[in-house]
C-alpha cells in the first residue's frame, strides 16, 4: 500500500547567497486564509536578519500568485483574526530590512495584490490579472485603500478600488509593477534581479530601504489603521457583508439591503 501523501505546506522559505525565497503553495489559487497569512508573516520575520539582503515572494502554482484572502475569513467570527494578520503583514513588509521583490502572475487579486503593492519591486508575468474585487462582496481592501491614493493615480485608484481588474500592461503603465516579462521567464527574471540586488553593499541597501519605505511606514500604517477601523465599524457587522459572503459561497448574485 502506498504511503499517504503528506499535506502541502502553504508557505516555504529557502535561503541562498543572501536571497530568501518565500513561496506560496496553497492550491489551486493560493487563497490566503488566516493560517496561511500567519505562516507568511512568520516567514517574513525569519527573513529579517542581516545575512539576508533580498526577500523574493513568489507562487509555486501555475494559475495565480494569489487570488486573495479567504472569503470565509471575512465572516464576523473570524474577521478580527484575519485583519490582525493583514495588518501585521503590512507592518512587516514596510519595516523589513531586506529589499522585497514580488514575482506575480495569473490571478493577483485582493490580498494577493495588496502584498505586491507593499513590495519594493514587482515583476509581473504577461498573463497577470491584477485587481481588488472585494467591493463586489460588500467589502473593501484596507491595504489598497490606504496605499493606492499615495501612488498619484488620481481617479484610476478609485476605479481599481471599485473592482476593475487590469492586465499586466496596464499595471506597468500605472507604475504598480516594475517590469513585465513573458510568463515562462518570470522566475528566471525575478531570481536574476534578486541576485543582482543581493550583490549590492548590504550597508547601502539597508540604508536605502530605511530611507524609502521605512520613512513612510508610520504614515502608511496610520492610514491602514484608519481604514481597518472603518471596516470594523461599518462593514463588518452589516447585513450586506453577511449577504456578500453567503452569496459567494452559494454561487449566486447578492441581494443588497441598500441601507
N, C-alpha and C positions, 0 to 999 in steps of 0.2 A: 504494500500500500504506500503510495507516495506521501511524503510529509506535507502537512497543510501549509499553504502559503502564509508567510508572516505578513501582518498588515503593514502597508507602506507608511513611512514616516513623512508627515506633510511638509516639514522644514528640515533641511540638512545644511551643514556648513562644512566646507573644505577650504583649507588654507595652503597656499603655495607661494613662495617668493614675495611675501608681503601683500598678497591679494587674497581676500576672503570671499569665496563664492557662496552666497546663500541661495539655495534652490527651493522653490515651492513645488510640491508634488502631491497635490490632493485631487485626483481625478474626479470628474472629467475636465473641470474648468477652474480648478484652484479657487473654489468658493471659500472665503475666509470666515469660518466660524470662529467663535471666541477662543476656543482652544488653539486653533491654528495661529490666530493673532498673538496669543500668549507665547507660543513657541517661536514665532518670528521675532517678537520682542526679546525673548531670551537669547536668540541667536545674535541679534544686534548688540546686546550687552556683552556677549562673548567677544565680539569683534572690536570693542572699544579699548584697544591696548596698543602700546607704542610699536609693537612689531608688525602691526597691520596698517598699511598705508591706503589701501583701497578696499571698499566693500562693493561687490558686484551682485546685484539681485536679479535673478532670472527664474524662468519656469522650465520644468522638465517635461511639460505637456505640449503636444503639438498644436492645440486649438486655442490656447489662451495663456496670457501672462497671469491674469486673474479676472474673473467675472464679477468680483466684488464681495462685499460682506454678506454672509448668510442672511436671507430674508427672515428666517425663523428666529434669529437672534435679535431682530428688531421688536419682538413681542415684549409686552410690558414687564413680564417676569424675568426676562433675560437681557433687557436693554442696557441697564446700568453697567453690567459686567462687560458688555461689548463696547460701550462708549469709553469705559475706563481704558481698555486695551487700545482703542483707536487713538485716544489722546496720548497715551504713553508711546505709541508708535511714532506719532508726530514729534513728540519731545525727543525721542532717541535719534530720529533722522536729522533733526535740526541741531542737536548738540553733539553728535558723533564726531570724534576726532578724525578718522579716515574720511577721504573723499568717497562719495557714493555714486554709483552708476546703476541705472536700471536698464535692463535689456528687455524690451517689451515686444509682444507680437500678438496677433489674433485678438481675442476679446480682452480688452484692457478697460474695465468698466468700474464705476463706483469706487469702492475702497481700493481696488487694484490701481485705478487711475490716480487716486489720491496718493498712494505710495510713490508712484512715478513723479507726481508733482513735487514731492518733497526731496527728490534726489538731485544731486549736483549736475549730473549729466544723464540724459535719457537717449538711448539709441533704439530706434523703432524699426521693426521689420516692415516691409511694404504691404503686408497683409493686416496691419494693426487697425482695429476699430476702437476708438477712444471716446469715452463719454460717461455721463452721470445720469443714469435712468431713474434714480431714487424718487424724483418728483412724481413719477407715474404710479408710485405706491403710497402717495401721501407722505413722503419723507423728503429729506434733502441731505446732501453730503456736507457735513460740517467742515471738514478739512478744506474741501474745494471752495466752499462759501467763504472761508477765511483767507484762502490763498489766491484764488483767481483774480479778485479785484486789484490786488497789488501788481499783477502782471501787465497792467496797462492795456488790457484787451477791449476796454470800453464795453459797448453793448454786446459784443460777442461772448463776454464772460457770462452774461445773463442767459444768452441762448444755450450755452453749454449747461448751465445750472438748471435750465428748463427742460433738459433731457435730449438735446440734439447730439447725436453721435457724429464724429468726424473721422475721416480716414488719415492715414499716415502723412500724406502730403499736406493736408490741412493743419495737422498738429505741428508740422515743421514750419509752415507759413506763419502760424501764430506764436512761434517761439516756445512751444511746450515741449519739443524734443530737440535734441542737439543735431541729430542726423538720421536719415532714413536709408536703409540698406535692403537689398534683396533678402527675403526670408531665409534662404539657405546659407546666407553669410552672416546672420545676426550674431551668433555666439562667437564665431571666429573674430568678427569685428570688435565685439564687446570685450573679449578676452585680450585682444591686442591692445585696445585702448587702455584697459586696466593695467596691463604690463608696462605700457609707456608711462602712465601716470605714476605707477609704483617706483619707477626708476628716478623720479624727481627727489630732490632733497626732502627728507622727512620733516626737517625743521621748517622749510619753506612751505611745504604742503599743509602742515598743521596750522601754520600762521595764516595761510590763505583761507582755509575753511573757517577759522575763527573770525577773520576779517570780513567774510561774506555772510554765510548763513547764520553763524553763531551770533553775529552782531544784530541780526534781525529776529532771532529766535524769540526774544521776550515779547516783542510786539505781535509776532505771528501767533504765539501761544495765547496771548491775551485775547486776540480776535477769535481764536478757536474756542477758548473757554466761553466767550460770549455766545458763539454760535451753538455750542453744546447746551448752554443754559436755556437758550430759546427753544431748542429742540425738546429738551426735557419738559419745559413749562407749557409748551403749546402743542407740539406734535405727539409726543409720547403717549399721552393719556386720551387722545382724541378718538372719536368714533371712526374717523376716516383712516387713521393709522391702523386700527384693528381690521377695518374692512379691506385696506390695501393688502395686508398680509394674507387674510382669508382668500381674497380673490386670486392672489398669486398662487397660493397653494392649491386652490380649486380650479386653476387654469380658466378663469372667466374674467369678463370685464368688471371692474369695480363699480359700485353704486355709491357715489359720494353724498355726504349729508348737505353740502353747500351751506354750512353754517360757520 
